Amino acid sequence: MTSRIVVKIGSSSLTGPEGGLNREAVAFFAAEIARLRQNGSEVLLVTSGAVAAGFRSIGYSSRPRLLHEKQAAAAVGQVLLMRAYQEAFAEHDIATAQILLTRTDFCSRRAMNNAVMTVEELLRQGAVPVFNENDTVSVDELKFGDNDTLSALVANLLKASHLLVLTDMDGLYSGDPRKFPDAVRYPLIEEITPEIYAIAGGAGSSVGTGGMRSKIDAAKIATRGGVPVFVGRATETGDLELAALGKGRGTYFATTLSSLPVKKQWLGFMSTPLGSLYVDEGAAEALLHGGHSLLPVGVKRTLGNFHAGDVVEVLGPDSQLLGRGIVNYDDAQLRSIQGLPSREIVPKLGEVHRLEVIHRDEWITLR
């Protein structure tokens, strides 16, 4: 293998059921990653576990629920987590580098590109970059969701050949196998449909925040970026290598679409929409299936405060998300022309830079 692999490890795989770091588990994963590197792969690690690792050390009897308590636990736990990784990888003569991110770091394309250059240099120097969400400063509404989304964004940005999402379940089942013994595991998902989402459960273990649904969300982002995804277990020596080779104990999500350009990846999955546009059936059809731009005549409702050049989300007549795009009008301008045919725009506003509300080149479909 000569590939670039992103490995994501969840809290439940790194800590005991009552919290606290499982040093043996950390050592196991370090050895598995070292094995991948010996086979010629570059490996980037996305880890959860800071809150779970730290809450007992700071004095909480169970995982805290309040935001400031979780952030305090993360501040303690992140130090413990990185120390454990540093010591475990040192046994294999591998240096580690800590990279703490928040969702807002991905909102700036300049900051994002700088981060990519830094990580590329770390890989050239033979280090394992260890990514985690900066829980100490993140707020709930901007969190990645147990780092599953973070791992997908990292995989896309760094043009990984594989994303391996490790969890305590050996893949996606037709039902919860802990409750339904006859549940069937799906070895391969070729398309993430609403039916696939419907069978995904809620939150996972008591020490983590993610469930199978957040892993499907991550798989959807990564596969849209051209990165195939594995979701499953790695508990025995050689399991991680088997997962990278397509023989792992879990579910594989195939990528049948061509890789999105970085700009559209940013637009669809990293940007922060500053407004919402509701469109009629004709506009929805034109955006989703016609390859057309969004014109003022198709806009029925405008929400939010935004300026030309900002990102907005677009919703259909059923209020379901259609996608995102870069808008060419300020919100006040758009409200004054929404629903009007193109021939009436210039008489209404005077000279305009572009007639389209969102040009098709500045649009990404997310349905």
Salt bridges, closest charged atoms under 4 A:
GLU18 OE1 - ARG56 NH2 3.53
GLU32 OE2 - ARG35 NE 3.86
GLU42 OE1 - ARG4 NE 2.80
GLU87 OE1 - ARG23 NH1 2.75
GLU120 OE2 - ARG4 NH1 2.93
GLU121 OE1 - ARG124 NH2 2.97
GLU133 OE1 - LYS143 NZ 3.76
ASP135 OD1 - LYS143 NZ 2.57
ASP140 OD1 - LYS70 NZ 3.98
ASP146 OD2 - LYS8 NZ 3.41
ASP148 OD1 - LYS8 NZ 2.97
ASP148 OD2 - LYS215 NZ 3.15
ASP176 OD1 - ARG178 NE 3.10
ASP239 OD2 - ARG249 NH2 2.77
ASP280 OD2 - LYS300 NZ 4.00
ASP318 OD2 - ARG367 NH2 3.36
ASP330 OD1 - HIS307 ND1 3.68
ASP331 OD2 - ARG335 NH1 2.61
GLU356 OE1 - ARG354 NE 3.79
ASP361 OD2 - HIS359 ND1 3.61
GLU362 OE1 - LYS263 NZ 2.91
